[in-house]
Amino acid sequence: MLGQRLALLSTGEFPERAIALWARSLAIGAELSVEEWATAGELEAVFESMYLMAVADGEIARDEVLLLTQSLEAIISASERHGGSRFELTLPLLKLGEVLERFSSAVATSGVASRIDDVARRLVSAESRCLALRLAAGVAFVDDFVATAEMQALDALARALGFDHEDALRELKEAHAALMRA
């Protein structure tokens, strides 16, 4: 399953902790601390970076929505194994249509380049920045063909996230190698 392959790229403390906070933030009347809201926002920005890679060619296909859904499911399952509540962690899947509609509206209003800049602004931790680049690369690499628009979007994302050429290349190679091992 492609989503499980992408989930291999999302290991570490940040996604395991952040998915539960993002799930809580999506609930009506959510009460989180300022720090928890920021962490939840970072994970949403990571997920938006994946969405932006999926729409880099100008549209999002049904199989790309399926890929995003499978990826989110796999990340949720990994967090559940580390003690997260399945009930609470399922909320992002239930609200996925709303989240993707927000992303779509933002792209329609601002364009992909502007959204990449906004995502980069919201990703403040080094771990979330690396995660966003790895997962966006995973979306581009998952079908074993990287279109020109995807490569340009990956390059723009890496620059916006503050990666120099060598660091970005290393992250992309590691993402590709992880996907090939899966």
C-alpha positions in Angstrom: 0.0 0.0 0.0 1.5 3.3 -1.0 0.4 5.1 2.1 2.3 2.7 4.3 5.4 3.3 2.2 5.1 7.0 2.8 4.5 6.3 6.5 8.0 4.8 6.7 9.2 8.4 6.0 7.3 9.8 9.0 9.1 8.1 11.9 10.2 10.0 15.0 8.9 11.8 18.0 7.4 14.8 16.2 4.8 13.0 14.0 3.8 10.6 16.8 3.2 13.4 19.2 1.8 15.9 16.7 -0.9 13.7 15.1 -2.7 13.4 18.4 -2.6 17.2 18.8 -3.7 17.8 15.3 -6.6 15.4 15.9 -7.6 17.2 19.0 -7.3 20.6 17.3 -9.9 19.5 14.7 -12.6 18.8 17.3 -15.3 21.4 17.9 -14.4 23.5 20.9 -10.9 22.1 21.1 -8.9 23.4 24.1 -5.1 23.2 23.6 -2.3 25.3 25.0 -0.6 27.8 22.7 2.3 25.3 22.2 -0.1 22.4 21.4 -1.9 24.6 18.8 1.5 25.4 17.2 2.5 21.7 17.1 -0.9 20.8 15.6 -0.5 23.6 13.0 3.0 22.3 12.1 1.6 18.8 11.4 -1.2 20.2 9.3 1.5 22.2 7.4 3.4 18.9 6.9 0.3 17.3 5.5 -0.3 20.4 3.3 3.2 20.0 1.8 2.2 16.5 0.7 -1.0 18.0 -0.8 1.0 20.7 -2.6 3.2 18.0 -4.2 0.1 16.1 -5.3 -1.3 19.3 -7.0 2.0 20.5 -8.4 0.9 19.4 -11.9 -2.2 21.6 -11.7 -4.7 19.1 -10.5 -5.3 16.4 -7.9 -6.3 13.0 -9.2 -8.5 10.6 -7.4 -5.5 8.2 -6.8 -3.6 11.1 -5.2 -6.4 11.7 -2.7 -6.4 8.0 -2.0 -2.6 8.2 -1.4 -3.0 11.1 1.0 -5.7 9.2 2.9 -3.6 6.1 3.1 -0.6 8.1 4.3 -2.7 9.7 7.0 -4.1 6.3 8.0 -0.6 4.8 8.2 0.7 7.8 10.3 -2.3 7.4 12.6 -1.7 3.7 13.0 2.0 4.3 13.9 0.9 6.8 16.5 -1.7 4.4 17.9 1.0 1.8 18.4 2.8 4.4 20.6 -0.2 4.8 22.9 -2.5 7.2 21.0 -6.3 6.8 21.3 -7.7 5.2 18.1 -11.0 7.1 18.6 -9.2 10.5 18.9 -6.7 9.8 16.2 -9.4 9.0 13.7 -10.8 12.6 13.6 -8.3 13.8 10.9 -9.6 11.0 8.6 -13.2 12.0 9.3 -12.4 15.6 8.6 -10.1 14.9 5.7 -12.6 16.2 3.1 -12.8 19.5 5.0 -9.1 19.7 5.3 -8.5 19.0 1.6 -11.1 21.5 0.7 -9.4 24.2 2.8 -6.1 23.3 1.0 -7.7 23.4 -2.4 -9.4 26.8 -1.7 -6.0 28.2 -0.5 -4.3 27.0 -3.7 -7.1 28.4 -5.9 -6.8 31.8 -4.1 -3.1 32.1 -3.6 -1.4 29.6 -5.9 1.1 26.7 -5.1 4.1 29.0 -4.7 2.4 31.2 -2.1 1.1 28.1 -0.3 4.7 26.6 -0.2 5.9 29.9 1.4 3.0 29.7 3.9 3.8 26.1 4.8 7.5 26.9 5.3 6.5 29.8 7.6 4.4 27.4 9.8 7.1 24.8 10.0 9.3 26.1 12.8 11.1 23.0 14.1 13.9 21.3 12.2 12.1 17.9 12.6 8.9 19.2 11.0 10.8 20.8 8.2 12.7 17.5 7.4 9.4 15.6 7.7 7.6 17.9 5.3 10.4 17.6 2.7 10.7 13.8 3.1 6.9 13.3 2.8 6.5 15.7 -0.1 9.4 13.8 -1.8 7.6 10.6 -1.1 4.5 11.8 -2.9 6.7 12.7 -5.9 8.7 9.5 -5.8 6.0 7.0 -5.0 5.1 6.2 -8.6 8.8 6.0 -9.6 8.5 9.0 -11.9 9.0 12.6 -10.9 7.4 15.0 -13.3 9.1 18.3 -14.1 6.4 20.2 -12.1 6.9 18.0 -9.1 10.7 18.5 -9.2 10.2 22.3 -9.4 7.8 22.1 -6.5 10.2 20.0 -4.5 13.0 22.4 -5.2 10.8 25.4 -4.2 9.8 23.6 -1.0 13.4 22.8 -0.1 14.4 26.4 -0.6 11.5 27.8 1.3 12.3 25.4 4.2 15.8 26.7 4.3 17.6 23.7 3.0 20.8 24.3 1.0 21.3 22.2 -2.1 23.4 19.5 -0.4 21.1 19.1 2.6 18.0 18.9 0.3 19.7 16.4 -1.9 20.6 14.2 1.1 17.0 14.3 2.4 15.6 13.4 -1.1 18.0 10.5 -1.5 17.1 9.2 2.0 13.4 9.4 1.2 13.9 7.6 -2.1 16.0 4.9 -0.5 13.4 4.3 2.3 10.7 4.0 -0.3 12.8 1.5 -2.4 13.4 -0.6 0.7 9.6 -0.8 1.4 
